[in-house]
């Protein structure tokens, strides 16, 4: 089920290496920073998608109004 890079054994090894490199005090800070970055990225992507859909809806309504005129 968990083959490849997301296998539990591999994740534990990566976590152990990160613990050795950064230490137990820095790991929560790094996790918080990564979470914040991912959240901002998702928000930006959602904004871009909504702007794109708004633009396409405006173009469709303009096209419909041009056809009726």
C-alpha positions as CSV (number, residue, x, y, z in Angstrom):
1,X,0.0,0.0,0.0
2,X,2.7,2.5,0.9
3,X,5.3,1.7,-1.7
4,X,7.9,4.2,-2.9
5,X,9.0,7.3,-1.2
6,X,6.1,7.5,1.3
7,X,6.8,4.1,2.8
8,X,6.6,4.4,6.7
9,X,10.2,3.0,7.1
10,X,11.6,5.7,4.8
11,X,9.7,8.4,6.5
12,X,11.0,7.4,9.9
13,X,14.6,7.4,8.5
14,X,14.1,10.9,7.1
15,X,12.6,12.1,10.4
16,X,15.5,10.6,12.3
17,X,18.0,12.3,10.1
18,X,16.2,15.6,10.4
19,X,16.2,15.2,14.2
20,X,19.9,14.6,14.2
21,X,20.7,17.5,11.9
22,X,18.4,20.2,13.2
23,X,17.8,19.1,16.8
24,X,14.6,18.8,18.8
25,X,14.2,22.5,19.4
26,X,14.3,23.6,15.7
27,X,12.0,20.9,14.3
28,X,8.8,22.5,15.5
29,X,9.9,25.9,14.0
30,X,10.7,24.2,10.7
31,X,7.4,22.4,10.7
32,X,5.5,25.7,11.4
33,X,7.4,27.5,8.7
34,X,6.6,24.7,6.1
35,X,3.0,24.7,7.1
36,X,2.7,28.4,6.8
37,X,4.4,28.3,3.4
38,X,2.1,25.6,2.1
39,X,-1.0,27.4,3.4
40,X,0.1,30.7,1.7
41,X,0.8,28.7,-1.6
42,X,-2.7,27.1,-1.5
43,X,-4.3,30.5,-0.8
44,X,-2.4,32.1,-3.7
45,X,-3.4,29.2,-6.0
46,X,-7.1,29.5,-5.0
47,X,-7.0,33.3,-5.6
48,X,-5.4,32.8,-9.1
49,X,-8.0,30.1,-10.0
50,X,-10.9,32.3,-8.8
51,X,-9.5,35.3,-10.8
52,X,-9.2,33.2,-13.9
53,X,-12.8,31.9,-13.5
54,X,-14.0,35.5,-12.9
55,X,-12.3,36.7,-16.1
56,X,-13.7,33.8,-18.1
57,X,-17.2,34.5,-16.8
58,X,-16.9,38.2,-17.7
59,X,-15.8,37.3,-21.2
60,X,-18.8,34.9,-21.6
61,X,-21.2,37.6,-20.5
62,X,-19.7,40.2,-22.8
63,X,-19.9,37.7,-25.7
64,X,-23.6,37.1,-24.9
65,X,-24.3,40.8,-24.7
66,X,-22.5,41.4,-28.1
67,X,-24.6,38.7,-29.7
68,X,-27.9,40.2,-28.5
69,X,-26.9,43.7,-29.7
